[in-house]
Amino acid sequence: MQIYTASISHPDHNAPYAILAVAATVYIYSYATVFGSVLLLAVYGLWFLPLLLRPSLFRFQVSDVFIYGLSLIALISTFWSVYPDLTLRGSIQLITTIACAAIAAFVVSPYSLVRGLLIGCTITALHSYAVGTADMTDPDAPLAGLFGSKNQLGLVAALGVLSMVALLLAYEHGRLMRLAILGAGAVCGYILYLAHSVTALITMGAAIFVTLCIFMLGRLSPGMRTIVVPWTLVGAGLGLVLLTSFVSTADVFQAVGKDPTLTGRTDIWDVGYEESQKFPVLGGGYQSFWVEGNPGAERIWAAFGIAEKSGFHFHNAFIQVQVELGVVGLIAYTLMIVGILFRLSLALFASFVARRVLVYMIFTVFFLTRTTAEIDFYGQFGIGTFIMYLIAVQTAHQLNSVKASVHMPMMIRRPRPVPPRPAPSPPPGTIPFPVEPAPAAGRAPRRPDAASPRRPARDRPR
């Protein structure tokens, strides 16, 4: 039996394989800690197989240094880490996770990506729903499932809802397919409601709102977008300032069911800031803080009653990066984010807003709004790391054609008509008579002031 490599490695011909690979990645990354790390070998096989079949598919450019820089800094931090063995192991795992995402960026089309995410998130959420809540004695307890955490289940369920929205906004479907997409999204939405994850609900709402705004902007002409987008950003900034001025923080926390310390997260942030000052430039090493025996981690675990001493973080991605990799790592982390936003912003001013921009934007906004509460695309074997680095590589390599068609403000969309060149002036001392064509053979030349023999001369011009 002959297998065509394009059915596995080419994004225009490998939709079944790409959808299966994305869905399997979501499921395995979600439950890797439950079923063991043996399943992770399947993820490596799914993504390195296309590279083996077509090695030329992977491309590298100089600007990719800003994408892969954080993982390289994490690996180099082994030399000054407090726990070098843990740092080396974690950084290698992070590099392999990013490698899978980078290969997927050249193998998976945005349409296959969002369909695979919807299928994978629906299956993962249904599996946790079948397990039940963390506390089976309390029917009102949040649904945690196999994760043991409502926030992790909320993340997967929210990704399923966002995939449904992206499919319905960016692509056209038949009636049956649309019903299937709505059904899968409704299942994820119901499980998200049972999880009671406030962070997932708020960030999902923000991502859907921004994507709907971009969907409406896509209906405007490029010239109108250059006017509407800046003023919209100014208006949003002013609205945020007015909101923070007239609405108290305590009322906001009460509305979302949180206390002013965000369930103790502000106390963890204070400890993280203190720890970051010990090694401000290079940090203490990748994944070298939350280790049993570290005084800072032991103090937080004791304060929050974490007996198992695992599965904890600073609930803020920027603080986590600064503690482990210092200012250098924080700059690399920020540059990757800024690069994604910059490329997507340029795509908004193109001659048309491509469908892939809606797909990229809805997941980018979702994960960026979660950086102040969760850590989704910094660790290894995380679905957030996989999606964000895939988007980073695809926007860097596949939006170049969109950048070339960007209309800058105040530019004229149509070229001006070129005026005809004036006739050269006659030399001085000559009479400027019009130049007559050469007479045909056998005919006498006609004087310029002579009347036509067929038509009488007129006194006034026509």
C-alpha positions as CSV (number, residue, x, y, z in Angstrom):
1,M,0.0,0.0,0.0
2,Q,1.4,3.4,-1.0
3,I,1.0,6.4,1.3
4,Y,1.4,9.8,-0.2
5,T,3.6,12.1,2.0
6,A,1.3,15.1,1.2
7,S,-1.5,13.4,3.1
8,I,0.6,13.7,6.2
9,S,2.9,16.6,5.7
10,H,1.2,19.1,3.5
11,P,-1.3,21.4,5.1
12,D,-3.5,21.6,2.0
13,H,-3.9,17.8,1.7
14,N,-3.6,16.4,5.3
15,A,-6.8,17.6,7.0
16,P,-7.7,14.2,8.5
17,Y,-4.2,13.6,9.8
18,A,-3.8,17.2,11.1
19,I,-7.2,17.1,12.9
20,L,-6.4,13.8,14.5
21,A,-2.9,15.0,15.6
22,V,-4.2,18.2,17.2
23,A,-7.1,16.4,19.0
24,A,-4.7,13.8,20.3
25,T,-2.2,16.5,21.5
26,V,-5.0,18.2,23.5
27,Y,-6.1,15.0,25.1
28,I,-2.6,13.7,25.9
29,Y,-1.2,17.0,27.2
30,S,-4.3,17.4,29.4
31,Y,-4.0,14.0,31.0
32,A,-0.2,13.4,30.9
33,T,0.1,13.7,34.7
34,V,-2.8,11.2,35.1
35,F,-1.9,8.4,32.7
36,G,1.9,8.9,32.8
37,S,4.5,10.3,30.5
38,V,4.5,7.3,28.2
39,L,1.6,8.8,26.1
40,L,3.9,11.8,25.4
41,L,5.8,9.6,23.0
42,A,2.7,9.5,20.8
43,V,2.7,13.3,20.5
44,Y,6.4,13.2,19.5
45,G,5.6,10.6,16.9
46,L,2.6,12.5,15.5
47,W,4.6,15.7,14.9
48,F,8.0,14.4,14.0
49,L,6.6,12.0,11.4
50,P,5.8,14.8,8.9
51,L,9.3,16.2,9.4
52,L,10.9,12.8,8.6
53,L,8.7,12.5,5.5
54,R,9.5,16.0,4.3
55,P,12.5,17.5,6.0
56,S,12.3,20.7,3.9
57,L,9.0,21.7,5.5
58,F,10.7,23.4,8.5
59,R,12.0,26.8,7.8
60,F,14.0,29.2,10.0
61,Q,14.5,32.9,9.7
62,V,16.5,35.4,11.7
63,S,13.4,36.9,13.4
64,D,12.6,33.5,14.8
65,V,15.2,34.2,17.5
66,F,12.6,36.2,19.3
67,I,10.3,33.2,19.3
68,Y,12.7,30.5,20.4
69,G,14.8,32.8,22.6
70,L,13.0,32.0,25.9
71,S,13.5,28.3,25.6
72,L,17.3,28.8,24.9
73,I,17.6,31.0,27.9
74,A,15.9,28.3,30.0
75,L,18.4,25.8,28.8
76,I,21.4,28.0,29.4
77,S,20.1,28.8,32.9
78,T,21.2,25.3,33.9
79,F,24.7,26.7,34.5
80,W,23.5,29.1,37.3
81,S,20.4,27.2,38.5
82,V,20.0,26.3,42.2
83,Y,18.8,22.9,41.1
84,P,20.6,22.3,37.7
85,D,19.3,18.7,37.2
86,L,15.7,19.9,37.4
87,T,16.4,22.9,35.2
88,L,18.1,20.8,32.5
89,R,15.3,18.3,32.4
90,G,12.5,20.9,32.4
91,S,14.2,23.1,29.7
92,I,14.7,20.1,27.4
93,Q,11.1,19.2,27.8
94,L,10.1,22.8,27.0
95,I,12.3,22.8,23.9
96,T,10.7,19.5,22.6
97,T,7.2,20.9,23.3
98,I,8.0,24.1,21.3
99,A,9.6,21.9,18.6
100,C,6.3,20.0,18.2
101,A,4.4,23.3,18.0
102,A,6.9,24.7,15.4
103,I,6.6,21.6,13.2
104,A,2.8,21.8,13.5
105,A,2.9,25.4,12.3
106,F,4.1,24.2,8.9
107,V,1.9,21.1,8.8
108,V,-1.5,22.2,10.2
109,S,-3.7,24.8,8.5
110,P,-5.7,27.2,10.7
111,Y,-8.9,25.4,9.6
112,S,-7.6,22.0,10.7
113,L,-6.2,23.5,13.9
114,V,-9.5,24.9,15.1
115,R,-11.4,21.7,14.1
116,G,-8.9,19.6,15.9
117,L,-9.1,21.8,19.0
118,L,-12.9,21.5,19.1
119,I,-12.8,17.7,18.9
120,G,-10.0,17.3,21.3
121,C,-11.4,19.7,23.9
122,T,-14.9,18.1,23.7
123,I,-13.5,14.6,24.2
124,T,-11.3,15.7,27.1
125,A,-14.0,17.6,28.8
126,L,-16.5,14.8,28.4
127,H,-14.0,12.4,30.0
128,S,-13.7,14.6,33.0
129,Y,-17.4,15.1,33.2
130,A,-17.8,11.3,33.4
131,V,-15.5,11.1,36.4
132,G,-17.4,13.8,38.3
133,T,-16.5,16.4,40.9
134,A,-13.5,16.4,43.2
135,D,-15.9,16.2,46.2
136,M,-18.5,13.6,45.4
137,T,-20.3,14.2,48.7
138,D,-21.2,17.8,47.7
139,P,-23.4,18.0,44.6
140,D,-22.7,21.8,44.4
141,A,-18.9,21.4,44.3
142,P,-17.1,22.6,41.2
143,L,-16.5,20.0,38.5
144,A,-12.8,19.0,38.5
145,G,-12.8,15.7,36.8
146,L,-9.5,13.9,36.1
147,F,-7.6,17.2,36.4
148,G,-8.4,17.6,40.1
149,S,-8.6,21.3,39.4
150,K,-11.6,23.4,38.2
151,N,-9.3,25.9,36.6
152,Q,-7.6,23.3,34.3
153,L,-11.0,21.9,33.3
154,G,-12.2,25.4,32.7
155,L,-9.3,26.1,30.4
156,V,-10.1,23.0,28.2
157,A,-13.8,23.8,28.1
158,A,-13.2,27.4,27.3
159,L,-10.9,26.4,24.4
160,G,-13.7,24.3,23.1
161,V,-16.2,27.2,23.1
162,L,-13.6,29.5,21.5
163,S,-13.0,26.9,18.8
164,M,-16.7,26.8,18.1
165,V,-16.9,30.6,17.8
166,A,-13.8,30.7,15.5
167,L,-15.3,28.1,13.2
168,L,-18.6,29.9,12.9
169,L,-17.2,33.3,12.3
170,A,-14.3,32.5,10.0
171,Y,-15.6,29.7,7.9
172,E,-18.8,28.6,6.1
173,H,-20.4,25.2,6.8
174,G,-23.4,23.2,5.8
175,R,-26.4,22.8,8.0
176,L,-25.4,19.5,9.5
177,M,-21.9,20.6,10.1
178,R,-23.0,23.8,11.7
179,L,-25.3,21.8,14.0
180,A,-22.5,19.5,15.0
181,I,-20.2,22.5,15.8
182,L,-22.9,24.1,17.9
183,G,-23.5,20.9,19.7
184,A,-19.8,20.4,20.6
185,G,-19.6,24.0,21.7
186,A,-22.7,23.7,23.8
187,V,-21.2,20.6,25.6
188,C,-18.0,22.5,26.4
189,G,-20.0,25.5,27.6
190,Y,-22.1,23.4,29.9
191,I,-19.0,21.7,31.4
192,L,-17.4,25.2,31.8
193,Y,-20.4,26.3,33.8
194,L,-20.2,23.2,36.0
195,A,-16.5,23.9,36.6
196,H,-17.2,27.4,38.1
197,S,-14.0,28.8,36.8
198,V,-14.4,32.5,37.0
199,T,-11.0,33.2,35.3
200,A,-11.9,31.0,32.3
201,L,-15.3,32.7,31.9
202,I,-13.9,36.3,32.1
203,T,-11.1,35.7,29.7
204,M,-13.3,33.7,27.3
205,G,-15.8,36.6,27.2
206,A,-13.0,39.1,26.5
207,A,-11.6,36.9,23.7
208,I,-15.0,36.6,22.0
209,F,-15.7,40.3,22.3
210,V,-12.4,41.3,20.7
211,T,-12.9,38.7,17.9
212,L,-16.4,40.0,17.2
213,C,-15.0,43.5,16.9
214,I,-12.3,42.4,14.5
215,F,-15.0,40.5,12.5
216,M,-16.9,43.7,12.1
217,L,-13.7,45.6,11.2
218,G,-13.1,43.1,8.4
219,R,-16.3,44.4,6.7
220,L,-14.8,47.9,6.4
221,S,-12.4,49.2,3.7
222,P,-8.7,49.4,4.6
223,G,-8.9,53.2,4.7
224,M,-11.7,53.1,7.2
225,R,-9.8,50.6,9.3
226,T,-6.9,52.9,9.6
227,I,-9.2,55.5,11.1
228,V,-11.5,53.3,13.2
229,V,-8.8,51.1,14.9
230,P,-6.7,53.9,16.5
231,W,-9.7,55.7,17.7
232,T,-11.2,52.5,19.1
233,L,-8.0,51.9,21.1
234,V,-8.1,55.4,22.4
235,G,-11.7,55.0,23.4
236,A,-11.1,51.7,25.1
237,G,-8.2,53.2,27.1
238,L,-10.3,56.1,28.2
239,G,-13.1,53.8,29.1
240,L,-10.8,51.7,31.2
241,V,-9.5,54.8,33.0
242,L,-13.0,55.9,33.8
243,L,-14.0,52.5,34.9
244,T,-11.2,52.2,37.4
245,S,-11.9,55.8,38.6
246,F,-15.6,55.4,39.3
247,V,-15.9,51.7,40.1
248,S,-14.3,50.4,43.3
249,T,-12.2,47.3,43.1
250,A,-14.1,45.7,46.0
251,D,-17.3,45.9,44.0
252,V,-15.7,44.2,41.0
253,F,-14.3,41.4,43.3
254,Q,-17.7,41.0,44.9
255,A,-19.4,40.8,41.5
256,V,-17.2,37.9,40.3
257,G,-17.3,36.2,43.7
258,K,-13.7,36.9,44.7
259,D,-12.1,38.4,47.8
260,P,-9.8,41.4,47.5
261,T,-6.7,39.2,47.7
262,L,-8.0,37.0,44.8
263,T,-8.0,33.9,46.9
264,G,-4.6,34.8,48.3
265,R,-2.9,35.4,44.9
266,T,-1.8,38.9,45.8
267,D,0.1,37.5,48.8
268,I,1.8,35.0,46.4
269,W,2.7,37.9,44.1
270,D,4.4,39.8,47.0
271,V,6.5,36.7,47.7
272,G,7.4,36.4,44.1
273,Y,8.5,40.0,43.9
274,E,10.7,39.5,46.9
275,E,12.2,36.3,45.4
276,S,12.9,38.0,42.1
277,Q,15.1,40.5,43.8
278,K,17.6,37.8,44.9
279,F,18.6,37.1,41.3
280,P,17.3,40.1,39.4
281,V,19.2,39.7,36.1
282,L,19.3,36.0,35.3
283,G,17.0,34.5,37.9
284,G,17.4,31.3,39.9
285,G,17.0,28.9,37.0
286,Y,14.2,27.5,35.0
287,Q,11.7,25.6,37.3
288,S,14.1,25.9,40.3
289,F,11.7,27.6,42.7
290,W,8.8,25.3,43.3
291,V,11.1,22.5,44.6
292,E,10.7,20.7,47.9
293,G,13.4,22.1,50.3
294,N,13.4,25.6,48.8
295,P,12.7,28.0,51.7
296,G,10.5,30.4,49.6
297,A,8.3,27.6,48.2
298,E,8.1,25.9,51.6
299,R,6.8,29.1,53.2
300,I,4.0,29.4,50.6
301,W,3.0,25.8,50.8
302,A,2.8,26.0,54.6
303,A,0.7,29.2,54.4
304,F,-1.8,27.7,52.0
305,G,-1.8,24.2,53.5
306,I,-0.4,22.4,50.4
307,A,0.6,19.1,51.9
308,E,1.6,17.4,48.6
309,K,4.0,20.3,47.8
310,S,3.4,20.2,44.0
311,G,1.2,21.7,41.4
312,F,1.6,25.3,42.5
313,H,2.8,28.5,40.8
314,F,2.7,32.3,41.2
315,H,-0.6,32.7,39.3
316,N,1.1,35.4,37.2
317,A,3.2,34.5,34.2
318,F,5.4,37.5,34.3
319,I,6.3,37.1,38.0
320,Q,7.0,33.4,37.4
321,V,9.4,34.2,34.5
322,Q,11.1,36.9,36.4
323,V,11.7,34.7,39.4
324,E,13.2,31.9,37.3
325,L,14.9,33.6,34.4
326,G,15.3,37.2,35.7
327,V,15.0,40.3,33.6
328,V,16.6,38.7,30.6
329,G,14.0,36.0,30.5
330,L,11.2,38.5,31.1
331,I,12.4,40.5,28.1
332,A,12.5,37.4,25.9
333,Y,9.0,36.4,27.0
334,T,7.6,39.9,26.4
335,L,9.2,40.1,22.9
336,M,7.5,36.9,21.8
337,I,4.2,38.3,22.9
338,V,4.8,41.7,21.3
339,G,5.9,40.0,18.0
340,I,2.6,38.1,17.8
341,L,0.5,41.2,18.5
342,F,2.5,43.3,16.1
343,R,2.1,40.9,13.2
344,L,-1.6,40.5,13.9
345,S,-2.1,44.3,14.1
346,L,-0.4,44.7,10.7
347,A,-2.8,42.1,9.2
348,L,-5.8,44.2,10.3
349,F,-4.7,46.9,7.9
350,A,-4.3,44.6,4.9
351,S,-6.6,44.8,1.8
352,F,-8.8,42.2,3.5
353,V,-8.8,40.5,6.9
354,A,-7.9,36.9,6.3
355,R,-9.8,34.1,8.1
356,R,-6.7,32.9,9.8
357,V,-6.4,36.3,11.6
358,L,-9.7,35.6,13.4
359,V,-8.5,32.2,14.5
360,Y,-5.2,33.6,15.7
361,M,-6.7,36.5,17.5
362,I,-9.3,34.7,19.5
363,F,-6.8,32.3,21.1
364,T,-4.1,35.0,21.5
365,V,-6.4,37.4,23.4
366,F,-7.6,34.5,25.5
367,F,-4.2,33.4,26.7
368,L,-2.8,36.9,27.1
369,T,-5.7,38.0,29.4
370,R,-4.9,34.9,31.5
371,T,-1.3,35.8,32.0
372,T,-2.1,37.8,35.2
373,A,-3.9,34.9,36.8
374,E,-2.6,31.7,35.3
375,I,0.6,30.4,33.5
376,D,-0.5,28.7,30.3
377,F,2.3,29.1,27.8
378,Y,5.5,28.9,29.8
379,G,5.7,25.3,30.9
380,Q,6.3,22.1,29.1
381,F,3.6,19.7,27.9
382,G,0.9,22.4,28.1
383,I,-1.8,23.0,25.5
384,G,-1.3,26.7,25.9
385,T,2.4,26.4,25.1
386,F,1.6,24.4,22.0
387,I,-1.1,26.8,20.7
388,M,0.8,30.0,21.4
389,Y,4.0,28.9,19.8
390,L,2.2,27.5,16.8
391,I,0.5,30.9,16.4
392,A,3.8,32.7,16.8
393,V,5.5,30.6,14.1
394,Q,2.6,30.7,11.7
395,T,2.2,34.5,12.0
396,A,5.9,35.0,11.4
397,H,6.1,32.8,8.3
398,Q,2.6,32.9,6.7
399,L,1.5,36.5,7.2
400,N,4.4,38.0,5.2
401,S,2.2,38.2,2.1
402,V,-0.4,40.1,4.2
403,K,2.2,42.6,5.3
404,A,3.1,43.4,1.7
405,S,-0.5,44.5,1.0
406,V,-0.9,46.7,4.0
407,H,-2.3,50.1,3.3
408,M,-0.7,52.8,5.3
409,P,-2.6,55.8,6.5
410,M,-2.9,58.8,4.2
411,M,-1.8,56.7,1.2
412,I,-3.8,57.0,-2.1
413,R,-5.4,53.7,-3.0
414,R,-5.6,54.4,-6.7
415,P,-2.7,55.9,-8.7
416,R,-3.0,59.4,-10.0
417,P,-3.5,59.8,-13.8
418,V,-0.3,60.9,-15.5
419,P,-0.8,64.2,-17.4
420,P,0.4,64.2,-21.0
421,R,3.8,65.7,-21.6
422,P,3.7,69.1,-23.2
423,A,5.0,69.6,-26.7
424,P,8.5,71.0,-26.9
425,S,8.6,74.7,-27.5
426,P,9.9,75.8,-30.9
427,P,13.3,77.3,-31.2
428,P,13.6,81.1,-31.1
429,G,13.0,83.0,-34.3
430,T,10.5,80.5,-35.8
431,I,6.8,80.7,-36.3
432,P,4.9,78.1,-34.2
433,F,2.8,76.5,-37.0
434,P,1.3,73.1,-36.4
435,V,3.2,70.3,-37.9
436,E,1.3,68.7,-40.8
437,P,1.8,65.1,-41.7
438,A,3.6,64.4,-44.9
439,P,1.4,64.5,-48.0
440,A,0.5,61.2,-49.6
441,A,2.0,60.3,-52.9
442,G,0.3,62.0,-55.9
443,R,-1.4,64.7,-53.8
444,A,-0.4,68.4,-53.5
445,P,0.2,69.7,-50.0
446,R,-2.7,71.8,-48.6
447,R,-2.0,75.2,-47.0
448,P,-3.1,75.4,-43.3
449,D,-5.5,78.3,-44.0
450,A,-7.0,76.8,-47.1
451,A,-10.6,75.6,-47.0
452,S,-11.5,72.1,-47.7
453,P,-12.9,71.5,-51.2
454,R,-15.7,69.3,-49.8
455,R,-16.7,71.5,-46.8
456,P,-16.8,75.3,-46.8
457,A,-14.7,77.1,-44.2
458,R,-16.4,78.4,-41.1
459,D,-15.8,81.6,-39.3
460,R,-16.1,80.2,-35.8
461,P,-14.6,77.1,-34.4
462,R,-16.7,74.1,-33.8
